Amino acid sequence: MDTYLAAAIEEAREGERAGGIPIGSVLVIDDRIVGRGHNQRIQKGSSVLHAEMDCLENAGRLQASDYRKAVLYSTLSPCDMCSGAILLYGIPRVVVGENKTFCGPEELLRSRGVELEIVDDPSCRRMMRDFIAANPALWNEDIGEG
């Protein structure tokens, strides 16, 4: 398994251990993780701290040129909000652990030149399916359906 996707999965597991939704993300620039995060909407009572947003926040202020050479790894297909951040900062490549339990606006990202790699990792799928089965109301709230 890819080292960076494994780091995103560990972030997801950390979030789940803390009582949150098991989605994790890392931002990689020049083969180095510069930001990591996990969904913290429940833990912090936040409306916006999806894994990708937490990861970008934890990376701190970066130059536009840094984002243009970055790769964002996420255990789950990015939602509309997170996809907007990807487009805003010009992140050219996103590696997605899985998009079966939830699929964000991937065609929008592709149409704007973002390269998407869908790994379809079984551990990512299992983690999300188990969480959704056990916590459907929290999941629906997280994706704006609750």
C-alpha positions, 0 to 999 in steps of 0.5 A: 500500500502507498505510504501516504494513503496509509498515513491518511488511513491512520488519520481516519482511525485516529478520528474514529478512536476520538469518537469522530467519522473515520475519514483521513487526509494528508497533503504531500509536497515534494514527497513529504507530508506537510499536513495531516488531518481527520474529520473533526466535526463531532469532536470540535462541534465544527461545521467545516472540519472535514478531513481534507479541510483539517489537513489543509488547516494543519498544513498552515499557510503555503505559497500558491506554488506549493499547492500547485505541486501538492498531492492530496490523499483522502480516504474518501472521495472529497465532498463539494466543500473539500473539492472547492478547496482543492480547486481554490488552491490549485491542487493538481492531484488527488488520491482517493482511498474509495468512492463507493460509499460516497462519491463527491463531484469527481467529474467537476474536479476532472473537468477543471484539470485535477488528476484523480486516482481512485485506489478502491482500497478495501480497508477504506470501504470497510471502515466507512461501511461499518461507520455508516451502518452503526451511525447513519444519522451522524453520517447523513449530517456530515454529508448534508443530508441529516 
